[in-house]
Amino acid sequence: MKRLAIDGGERAVPAGSVRPWPPIDQTDRDAVLSVFDQKIVCGSGAPQCVGLQNDWAQYIGRKYCLATNSGTAALHMALAAAGVGPGDEVIVPAYTFLASASCVLHANAIPIFVDIDARTYNMDPARIEEKITERTKAIIPVHLHGLPADLDEIQATAAKHNLVVIEDACQAHGAEYKGQKVGSFGEFSAFSLNSSKNLCGGEGGFFMTDDERFLTRGEMLRMFGDEVDDETKLRVYNASILGFMYRTQELPAAFARSQLKRLDANNALRQENARFLDSLLAEFPWVTTPFVPPDRTHVYWMYVVRFDPQKAGVNLSPREFRIALEKALHMEGIATGQWQTMPVPAQDLFQTKMGYGTKGCPWTCHFYGRDVTYRGSDYPVASQLCEDYTVIAGIHPPNGRGLMEMYAEAIRKVFNNLDVVAKHKDDKIVAHYSGSMFMAA
Ligand SMILES: Cc1ncc(COP(=O)(O)O)c(C=O)c1O
C-alpha cells in the first residue's frame, strides 16, 4: 500500500486534475457575444431574458417563469406575492442554505424550523404539523443537495392547513419527483443560477408559478412595484405596491440559456460520477452515501457522505473522525470539506434575533406578539449531520471517470489506513474546496 500524502507520500490526485464548473464552450461564447449585436443589454422584456424564461418554463413544465438576479430574490418575491408579511410564520427546514430562511425575514415574517429526515436530509414531513400555528402561512420545502423533498406529504399537510407551498429548488435543476420535475409542484418555486448551481448564469434565478395573478404580482415585485400600462405595456412610474429591483440582465441570461441546452447531459454525468462513488464507497460499511428514494431522481448539486467512527472501529468522536478524514483526503488532492457547518437556527442571526435596524425586527414586530427561541439542539438530526458529513466535491462535469478513478485511489489509500489518518488528526490542515472550483472569487 502506498504511503498516504498526509504521511509524506505522493498525492493520488495530482494538482490541476479537478476541473472547474461549469464547462464553457464556443456556443456559450457566441451566445454571450450575440448580446452586443442585439444592442439591448437589460430590461424585463429584453429578448434573452424573455427567451430564458420561456425555455425554463417549458423545461420545468410550468406556465410562468420570471428571471431574477438571484434565487434569494425569487424566494422573496414568492413570499411577497403570496401576501406573507408581519405577524406570519413560515416553515423552513433546519438544515439548508441561509437564504431559505432569510427570505422569510426579508418579508417581515418569522421562520419556524423543522428538523430534517435522517436519510434524505430534507425537511422531515412527519414533523411539520407540530410546528403549525394559526400564524403559519407557508411552507418552504428545500430539495437539498439536488434530491427532491417529500412533496406528496408536504403538499397534503399544506392543503389540510390552507398553507402556500414555495419550493426552494435552488439546488435541484432537473430533479424529478414521481416523474415530474421539481419546481412544478408548489404554488411557487424558486431556482438559483449562482455559479455553483447545476444551471449556471454566474448569478441569477427564477420565480415560477402557474397562477396568472401571481405572475402579474411577481412582475411588479421584480421591478420596484411599478405599474405597466395595460394597453401600451409601457411603465407608468407609479408604484402601487412595495417592490424590489430583482431583474436580471441580458449577458447572464444569454449565458444561462446556452448552458441550459446541456443541463440534462451535465446532470447525467453527475449521476454517473455519483454511481461510481456509491459503488466504491460500498466497500466501506462505515460510510453512508446519498440515499435516493426510488420515486425520485437526484441531480447531485452536492455529493454528501457521512462517517461513523464506531462502525469503523476508530476511537474518535464523529466530529474528530470526520475532520481527520477530510484532512487526509484533502492532502491526497480530493476537493473535500463541509458546506454548512451548523443548523440554520444555530447561526448568530437567529441567536441574537437582530434582523434589521437596532430593535430586533422582525421578531419584535407587534403584529407577531410571540417569543420564539432558536436552539441548534432542538434539531438533533440536523445537528448530528453537521458533525459527521463531508462533501466530496468535483463530481461536476467536465470531470468524469478519469477523475473518479483518481478519487477512488485516494479514497482506498485513506480509508484502508485509518490508523495513519488518526495519527495525523491534529495536523494543521484545513480541508476545503475553494470558490474558484465554481469560477467564483
Ligand atoms: C437552498 C438554497 N436556497 C436559496 C439559495 C439562494 O440562491 P442565490 O444564491 O441565487 O440567491 C441557495 C444558494 O446557494 C440555496 O442553495
The ligand as a Tripos MOL2 file, in Angstrom:
@<TRIPOS>MOLECULE
LIG
   16    16     1     0     0
SMALL
NO_CHARGES

@<TRIPOS>ATOM
      1 C1        -31.2300   26.0360   -0.9540 C.3       1 LIG1
      2 C2        -30.8710   27.4040   -1.4510 C.ar      1 LIG1
      3 N1        -31.8050   28.3610   -1.4020 N.ar      1 LIG1
      4 C3        -31.5550   29.6000   -1.8450 C.ar      1 LIG1
      5 C4        -30.3400   29.9430   -2.3800 C.ar      1 LIG1
      6 C5        -30.1030   31.3420   -2.8060 C.3       1 LIG1
      7 O1        -29.7630   31.4370   -4.1590 O.3       1 LIG1
      8 P1        -28.8830   32.6820   -4.6410 P.3       1 LIG1
      9 O2        -27.5050   32.4770   -4.1530 O.co2     1 LIG1
     10 O3        -29.0050   32.6240   -6.1380 O.co2     1 LIG1
     11 O4        -29.5220   33.9010   -4.0860 O.co2     1 LIG1
     12 C6        -29.3300   28.9860   -2.4450 C.ar      1 LIG1
     13 C7        -27.9990   29.3300   -2.9970 C.2       1 LIG1
     14 O5        -26.9950   28.7840   -2.6760 O.2       1 LIG1
     15 C8        -29.5980   27.6790   -1.9720 C.ar      1 LIG1
     16 O6        -28.6680   26.7190   -2.0030 O.3       1 LIG1
@<TRIPOS>BOND
     1     1     2 1
     2     2     3 ar
     3     2    15 ar
     4     3     4 ar
     5     4     5 ar
     6     5     6 1
     7     5    12 ar
     8     6     7 1
     9     7     8 1
    10     8     9 2
    11     8    10 1
    12     8    11 1
    13    12    13 1
    14    12    15 ar
    15    13    14 2
    16    15    16 1
@<TRIPOS>SUBSTRUCTURE
     1 LIG1         1 GROUP 0 **** ****
